[in-house]
Amino acid sequence: MKSLSVNSDNFRYLEKSFGEWLDILGYAQRTVTGFPLHLREFFHFMETRKHITHLAYIKPRHVTEFFAHLRLRGNKKLGGGLSASTINGYVSALNLFARYINQSGKHILDINPRREENNTPERTILTTEEINALYEVTFELNSRTNNMAMGQRDRAILAIFYGCGLRKAEGSKLNLSDIDLVKRLVFVRKGKGNKQRYVPIANKNYEDIRTYIEQGRYWFLQDNSTLWSKKKGKLKANTDDEAFFLNGKGKRMQSFYSRLAQLSELAGIQTPFSTHTLRHSIATHLLQSGMPLEEIAKFLGHSSLESTQIYTHICETLKTQSQ
């Protein structure tokens, strides 16, 4: 929708400021980029079909008419109509935009578009049972490589992204020296906005991280794929010795998606998820367990408590769905 024009200065400003707000709150880059484009299509519709050029004149009926338009328009890339999941993306975008407007005090925007299928949370949250299932299958992957070392790294991945709540970029940039096993702390030196913080390592996560460091990690540095423990096997050349997470070539691990997808399949989890899902899940579980919002904000590295309040909404949505 980048090609759609929006002439209203009011609408152009709101699209830009909405994207900045999403970025500040720590949403995934796909959301930060995509949701303002959904909003642009909405504004384009307001201008061209309803001759509205200011937010103050938008009414709930206009939103209803916009979604009726979406159901009729074709998919410009793939042909056919828009899928329910695609339309739900627009629902999420406009709901978040309404929250942004109402919280900022710029205007009171009354829009309540419905999802095509059900009122699922705006962010995917794994249950504690699903998290436990992921841990249980970490050593079950059938592979020609070393299952023990791979499994120990998988446990460390879960420990960092779920147990410690790190963002994907923070986890991939971790160095071995950033893990303090004595003080049981993870030093995030390259957090969002170049901010630094220390994250405590809980007991179970500590054991998984320690085992990976003392045993499994060495396998990724060695040429002999049949050996995996410390001081066994010839070391590979040109490895990233400082990196905490290593791939099969001994280089810094940048992508975790395929590994999580394999674990997900083994664990029987139907919902696709990412490292960011693990971060959202631990934040939600901590809030459900009674941890104060202020402590969760510090844990996640949020600069504003407003960024953490999204999890209050998620908990309320999950509670409603379970009733």
One Martini backbone bead per residue (centre of mass of N, CA, C, O) as a GRO file, in nm:
protein
  323
    1MET     BB    1   0.050   0.067   0.006
    2LYS     BB    2   0.272   0.281  -0.079
    3SER     BB    3   0.116   0.408  -0.342
    4LEU     BB    4  -0.068   0.554  -0.171
    5SER     BB    5  -0.241   0.849  -0.131
    6VAL     BB    6  -0.195   1.134   0.104
    7ASN     BB    7  -0.296   1.478   0.154
    8SER     BB    8  -0.333   1.502   0.446
    9ASP     BB    9  -0.167   1.637   0.706
   10ASN     BB   10  -0.305   1.485   0.936
   11PHE     BB   11  -0.266   1.195   0.825
   12ARG     BB   12   0.042   1.199   0.786
   13TYR     BB   13   0.112   1.251   1.082
   14LEU     BB   14  -0.033   1.001   1.204
   15GLU     BB   15   0.125   0.785   1.058
   16LYS     BB   16   0.405   0.861   1.170
   17SER     BB   17   0.339   0.864   1.482
   18PHE     BB   18   0.239   0.571   1.498
   19GLY     BB   19   0.507   0.434   1.422
   20GLU     BB   20   0.669   0.554   1.660
   21TRP     BB   21   0.497   0.430   1.886
   22LEU     BB   22   0.545   0.131   1.816
   23ASP     BB   23   0.852   0.144   1.851
   24ILE     BB   24   0.857   0.232   2.151
   25LEU     BB   25   0.685  -0.031   2.247
   26GLY     BB   26   0.831  -0.288   2.088
   27TYR     BB   27   0.750  -0.374   1.826
   28ALA     BB   28   0.767  -0.533   1.561
   29GLN     BB   29   0.886  -0.446   1.256
   30ARG     BB   30   0.639  -0.540   1.096
   31THR     BB   31   0.443  -0.355   1.252
   32VAL     BB   32   0.585  -0.079   1.223
   33THR     BB   33   0.549  -0.096   0.904
   34GLY     BB   34   0.250  -0.212   0.843
   35PHE     BB   35   0.031  -0.050   1.005
   36PRO     BB   36   0.065   0.232   0.867
   37LEU     BB   37  -0.027   0.118   0.588
   38HIS     BB   38  -0.312   0.048   0.675
   39LEU     BB   39  -0.379   0.338   0.757
   40ARG     BB   40  -0.339   0.463   0.476
   41GLU     BB   41  -0.573   0.314   0.341
   42PHE     BB   42  -0.786   0.436   0.522
   43PHE     BB   43  -0.731   0.735   0.448
   44HIS     BB   44  -0.773   0.703   0.147
   45PHE     BB   45  -1.069   0.624   0.172
   46MET     BB   46  -1.164   0.883   0.312
   47GLU     BB   47  -1.085   1.076   0.080
   48THR     BB   48  -1.209   0.927  -0.187
   49ARG     BB   49  -1.502   0.828  -0.062
   50LYS     BB   50  -1.568   1.060   0.190
   51HIS     BB   51  -1.421   1.337   0.207
   52ILE     BB   52  -1.199   1.297   0.439
   53THR     BB   53  -0.930   1.506   0.624
   54HIS     BB   54  -1.016   1.439   0.935
   55LEU     BB   55  -1.041   1.278   1.231
   56ALA     BB   56  -1.300   1.426   1.354
   57TYR     BB   57  -1.495   1.291   1.104
   58ILE     BB   58  -1.473   1.009   1.215
   59LYS     BB   59  -1.684   0.725   1.210
   60PRO     BB   60  -1.791   0.411   1.268
   61ARG     BB   61  -1.927   0.380   0.982
   62HIS     BB   62  -1.662   0.420   0.823
   63VAL     BB   63  -1.526   0.163   0.918
   64THR     BB   64  -1.738  -0.033   0.813
   65GLU     BB   65  -1.702   0.054   0.514
   66PHE     BB   66  -1.404  -0.025   0.489
   67PHE     BB   67  -1.446  -0.336   0.542
   68ALA     BB   68  -1.633  -0.376   0.305
   69HIS     BB   69  -1.420  -0.301   0.096
   70LEU     BB   70  -1.211  -0.524   0.165
   71ARG     BB   71  -1.404  -0.769   0.092
   72LEU     BB   72  -1.412  -0.674  -0.224
   73ARG     BB   73  -1.130  -0.650  -0.267
   74GLY     BB   74  -0.846  -0.742  -0.406
   75ASN     BB   75  -0.554  -0.917  -0.446
   76LYS     BB   76  -0.280  -0.762  -0.587
   77LYS     BB   77  -0.075  -1.016  -0.580
   78LEU     BB   78  -0.271  -1.304  -0.583
   79GLY     BB   79  -0.551  -1.267  -0.594
   80GLY     BB   80  -0.847  -1.234  -0.513
   81GLY     BB   81  -0.925  -1.223  -0.197
   82LEU     BB   82  -0.921  -1.146   0.121
   83SER     BB   83  -0.825  -1.268   0.400
   84ALA     BB   84  -0.896  -1.298   0.728
   85SER     BB   85  -0.606  -1.240   0.829
   86THR     BB   86  -0.569  -0.975   0.676
   87ILE     BB   87  -0.810  -0.822   0.799
   88ASN     BB   88  -0.711  -0.857   1.094
   89GLY     BB   89  -0.472  -0.665   1.054
   90TYR     BB   90  -0.650  -0.412   1.028
   91VAL     BB   91  -0.785  -0.436   1.299
   92SER     BB   92  -0.530  -0.409   1.472
   93ALA     BB   93  -0.436  -0.138   1.360
   94LEU     BB   94  -0.694   0.031   1.441
   95ASN     BB   95  -0.695  -0.037   1.739
   96LEU     BB   96  -0.413   0.083   1.799
   97PHE     BB   97  -0.474   0.364   1.695
   98ALA     BB   98  -0.698   0.427   1.897
   99ARG     BB   99  -0.518   0.401   2.145
  100TYR     BB  100  -0.320   0.620   2.071
  101ILE     BB  101  -0.520   0.855   2.058
  102ASN     BB  102  -0.649   0.825   2.345
  103GLN     BB  103  -0.374   0.840   2.510
  104SER     BB  104  -0.271   1.122   2.384
  105GLY     BB  105  -0.530   1.333   2.365
  106LYS     BB  106  -0.608   1.424   2.065
  107HIS     BB  107  -0.853   1.213   2.074
  108ILE     BB  108  -1.173   1.052   2.037
  109LEU     BB  109  -1.182   0.721   1.920
  110ASP     BB  110  -1.466   0.539   1.773
  111ILE     BB  111  -1.353   0.212   1.726
  112ASN     BB  112  -1.490  -0.143   1.651
  113PRO     BB  113  -1.362  -0.371   1.495
  114ARG     BB  114  -1.407  -0.687   1.368
  115ARG     BB  115  -1.330  -0.994   1.350
  116GLU     BB  116  -1.365  -1.266   1.141
  117GLU     BB  117  -1.344  -1.490   1.384
  118ASN     BB  118  -1.180  -1.374   1.647
  119ASN     BB  119  -1.067  -1.247   1.971
  120THR     BB  120  -0.763  -1.228   1.949
  121PRO     BB  121  -0.474  -1.159   2.037
  122GLU     BB  122  -0.233  -0.938   1.917
  123ARG     BB  123  -0.050  -1.151   2.061
  124THR     BB  124   0.135  -1.420   2.081
  125ILE     BB  125   0.065  -1.673   2.336
  126LEU     BB  126   0.209  -1.894   2.534
  127THR     BB  127   0.174  -2.144   2.727
  128THR     BB  128   0.305  -2.319   2.985
  129GLU     BB  129   0.261  -2.591   2.846
  130GLU     BB  130   0.412  -2.518   2.582
  131ILE     BB  131   0.681  -2.454   2.709
  132ASN     BB  132   0.725  -2.734   2.836
  133ALA     BB  133   0.717  -2.886   2.563
  134LEU     BB  134   0.973  -2.760   2.449
  135TYR     BB  135   1.167  -2.868   2.662
  136GLU     BB  136   1.103  -3.179   2.619
  137VAL     BB  137   1.212  -3.171   2.290
  138THR     BB  138   1.521  -3.080   2.271
  139PHE     BB  139   1.636  -3.407   2.242
  140GLU     BB  140   1.442  -3.522   1.976
  141LEU     BB  141   1.595  -3.457   1.732
  142ASN     BB  142   1.643  -3.579   1.420
  143SER     BB  143   1.998  -3.624   1.359
  144ARG     BB  144   2.330  -3.620   1.228
  145THR     BB  145   2.387  -3.466   1.458
  146ASN     BB  146   2.427  -3.342   1.778
  147ASN     BB  147   2.180  -3.370   2.010
  148MET     BB  148   2.309  -3.265   2.268
  149ALA     BB  149   2.417  -2.990   2.175
  150MET     BB  150   2.153  -2.890   2.047
  151GLY     BB  151   1.981  -2.916   2.305
  152GLN     BB  152   2.147  -2.718   2.477
  153ARG     BB  153   2.095  -2.478   2.291
  154ASP     BB  154   1.786  -2.482   2.307
  155ARG     BB  155   1.773  -2.426   2.609
  156ALA     BB  156   1.921  -2.151   2.588
  157ILE     BB  157   1.715  -2.014   2.408
  158LEU     BB  158   1.481  -2.032   2.612
  159ALA     BB  159   1.631  -1.887   2.844
  160ILE     BB  160   1.669  -1.610   2.694
  161PHE     BB  161   1.376  -1.552   2.556
  162TYR     BB  162   1.206  -1.642   2.803
  163GLY     BB  163   1.351  -1.628   3.085
  164CYS     BB  164   1.483  -1.321   2.996
  165GLY     BB  165   1.332  -1.156   2.758
  166LEU     BB  166   1.473  -1.122   2.492
  167ARG     BB  167   1.550  -0.996   2.214
  168LYS     BB  168   1.668  -1.096   1.923
  169ALA     BB  169   1.905  -0.894   1.896
  170GLU     BB  170   2.013  -0.938   2.182
  171GLY     BB  171   2.072  -1.245   2.157
  172SER     BB  172   2.259  -1.242   1.897
  173LYS     BB  173   2.471  -1.029   2.049
  174LEU     BB  174   2.573  -1.217   2.238
  175ASN     BB  175   2.827  -1.283   2.462
  176LEU     BB  176   3.002  -1.476   2.668
  177SER     BB  177   3.081  -1.224   2.859
  178ASP     BB  178   2.763  -1.158   2.928
  179ILE     BB  179   2.789  -1.409   3.117
  180ASP     BB  180   2.716  -1.435   3.472
  181LEU     BB  181   2.744  -1.710   3.677
  182VAL     BB  182   2.795  -1.587   3.957
  183LYS     BB  183   2.555  -1.354   3.947
  184ARG     BB  184   2.330  -1.427   3.752
  185LEU     BB  185   2.381  -1.261   3.463
  186VAL     BB  186   2.264  -1.057   3.193
  187PHE     BB  187   2.429  -0.859   2.952
  188VAL     BB  188   2.279  -0.586   2.786
  189ARG     BB  189   2.459  -0.390   2.551
  190LYS     BB  190   2.235  -0.405   2.286
  191GLY     BB  191   1.982  -0.247   2.313
  192LYS     BB  192   1.733  -0.058   2.275
  193GLY     BB  193   1.876   0.242   2.207
  194ASN     BB  194   2.156   0.154   2.342
  195LYS     BB  195   2.070   0.003   2.593
  196GLN     BB  196   2.143  -0.103   2.921
  197ARG     BB  197   2.130  -0.430   3.099
  198TYR     BB  198   2.025  -0.641   3.364
  199VAL     BB  199   1.953  -0.997   3.381
  200PRO     BB  200   1.817  -1.234   3.551
  201ILE     BB  201   1.886  -1.576   3.650
  202ALA     BB  202   1.722  -1.838   3.684
  203ASN     BB  203   1.771  -2.148   3.794
  204LYS     BB  204   1.691  -2.313   3.538
  205ASN     BB  205   1.838  -2.128   3.336
  206TYR     BB  206   2.118  -2.159   3.455
  207GLU     BB  207   2.163  -2.461   3.390
  208ASP     BB  208   2.129  -2.434   3.081
  209ILE     BB  209   2.353  -2.225   3.032
  210ARG     BB  210   2.590  -2.373   3.169
  211THR     BB  211   2.583  -2.632   2.997
  212TYR     BB  212   2.634  -2.496   2.726
  213ILE     BB  213   2.906  -2.364   2.799
  214GLU     BB  214   3.056  -2.634   2.919
  215GLN     BB  215   2.964  -2.805   2.652
  216GLY     BB  216   2.795  -2.767   2.373
  217ARG     BB  217   2.948  -2.517   2.247
  218TYR     BB  218   3.211  -2.672   2.156
  219TRP     BB  219   3.092  -2.828   1.913
  220PHE     BB  220   3.064  -2.566   1.721
  221LEU     BB  221   3.401  -2.539   1.715
  222GLN     BB  222   3.421  -2.824   1.577
  223ASP     BB  223   3.506  -3.061   1.335
  224ASN     BB  224   3.416  -3.296   1.509
  225SER     BB  225   3.085  -3.415   1.509
  226THR     BB  226   3.119  -3.652   1.741
  227LEU     BB  227   3.210  -3.418   1.921
  228TRP     BB  228   3.119  -3.197   2.228
  229SER     BB  229   3.327  -3.158   2.438
  230LYS     BB  230   3.570  -3.044   2.612
  231LYS     BB  231   3.871  -3.089   2.450
  232LYS     BB  232   3.735  -3.212   2.174
  233GLY     BB  233   3.877  -3.176   1.902
  234LYS     BB  234   3.900  -2.986   1.623
  235LEU     BB  235   3.919  -2.670   1.539
  236LYS     BB  236   3.782  -2.437   1.372
  237ALA     BB  237   3.787  -2.197   1.136
  238ASN     BB  238   3.671  -1.884   1.174
  239THR     BB  239   3.539  -1.829   1.443
  240ASP     BB  240   3.299  -1.702   1.686
  241ASP     BB  241   3.420  -1.694   1.997
  242GLU     BB  242   3.231  -1.467   2.138
  243ALA     BB  243   2.981  -1.597   2.079
  244PHE     BB  244   2.713  -1.751   2.217
  245PHE     BB  245   2.560  -1.814   1.959
  246LEU     BB  246   2.594  -2.106   1.750
  247ASN     BB  247   2.647  -2.250   1.461
  248GLY     BB  248   2.757  -2.510   1.258
  249LYS     BB  249   3.012  -2.302   1.171
  250GLY     BB  250   3.082  -2.113   1.429
  251LYS     BB  251   2.880  -1.888   1.407
  252ARG     BB  252   2.677  -1.648   1.450
  253MET     BB  253   2.353  -1.653   1.553
  254GLN     BB  254   2.071  -1.501   1.373
  255SER     BB  255   1.870  -1.747   1.342
  256PHE     BB  256   1.563  -1.916   1.502
  257TYR     BB  257   1.320  -2.018   1.339
  258SER     BB  258   1.378  -2.314   1.246
  259ARG     BB  259   1.423  -2.428   1.530
  260LEU     BB  260   1.143  -2.352   1.647
  261ALA     BB  261   0.979  -2.508   1.435
  262GLN     BB  262   1.079  -2.789   1.517
  263LEU     BB  263   0.988  -2.777   1.810
  264SER     BB  264   0.690  -2.719   1.754
  265GLU     BB  265   0.626  -2.981   1.606
  266LEU     BB  266   0.705  -3.176   1.836
  267ALA     BB  267   0.505  -3.024   2.053
  268GLY     BB  268   0.225  -2.951   1.901
  269ILE     BB  269   0.233  -2.656   1.787
  270GLN     BB  270   0.025  -2.459   1.579
  271THR     BB  271   0.146  -2.185   1.643
  272PRO     BB  272   0.322  -1.952   1.522
  273PHE     BB  273   0.663  -1.858   1.624
  274SER     BB  274   0.896  -1.657   1.814
  275THR     BB  275   1.111  -1.491   2.008
  276HIS     BB  276   0.895  -1.270   2.071
  277THR     BB  277   0.689  -1.463   2.188
  278LEU     BB  278   0.857  -1.541   2.435
  279ARG     BB  279   0.862  -1.257   2.554
  280HIS     BB  280   0.555  -1.217   2.578
  281SER     BB  281   0.504  -1.467   2.755
  282ILE     BB  282   0.671  -1.395   3.010
  283ALA     BB  283   0.526  -1.131   3.069
  284THR     BB  284   0.246  -1.256   3.107
  285HIS     BB  285   0.321  -1.465   3.329
  286LEU     BB  286   0.422  -1.261   3.537
  287LEU     BB  287   0.156  -1.106   3.563
  288GLN     BB  288  -0.019  -1.355   3.644
  289SER     BB  289   0.172  -1.406   3.910
  290GLY     BB  290   0.207  -1.081   4.031
  291MET     BB  291   0.394  -0.899   3.898
  292PRO     BB  292   0.487  -0.597   3.875
  293LEU     BB  293   0.495  -0.376   3.618
  294GLU     BB  294   0.764  -0.237   3.689
  295GLU     BB  295   0.939  -0.499   3.687
  296ILE     BB  296   0.878  -0.583   3.396
  297ALA     BB  297   0.992  -0.333   3.260
  298LYS     BB  298   1.283  -0.380   3.359
  299PHE     BB  299   1.318  -0.665   3.243
  300LEU     BB  300   1.257  -0.566   2.932
  301GLY     BB  301   1.362  -0.257   2.885
  302HIS     BB  302   1.164  -0.034   2.942
  303SER     BB  303   1.127   0.322   2.936
  304SER     BB  304   0.811   0.270   2.959
  305LEU     BB  305   0.517   0.175   3.109
  306GLU     BB  306   0.338   0.186   2.855
  307SER     BB  307   0.478  -0.058   2.712
  308THR     BB  308   0.364  -0.274   2.938
  309GLN     BB  309   0.042  -0.244   2.933
  310ILE     BB  310  -0.030  -0.454   2.712
  311TYR     BB  311  -0.037  -0.703   2.915
  312THR     BB  312  -0.300  -0.634   3.048
  313HIS     BB  313  -0.473  -0.676   2.798
  314ILE     BB  314  -0.394  -0.968   2.743
  315CYS     BB  315  -0.491  -1.089   3.011
  316GLU     BB  316  -0.787  -1.005   2.974
  317THR     BB  317  -0.834  -1.161   2.711
  318LEU     BB  318  -0.759  -1.445   2.815
  319LYS     BB  319  -0.971  -1.452   3.041
  320THR     BB  320  -1.219  -1.425   2.858
  321GLN     BB  321  -1.163  -1.681   2.681
  322SER     BB  322  -1.172  -1.890   2.936
  323GLN     BB  323  -1.493  -1.842   3.010
   0.00000   0.00000   0.00000
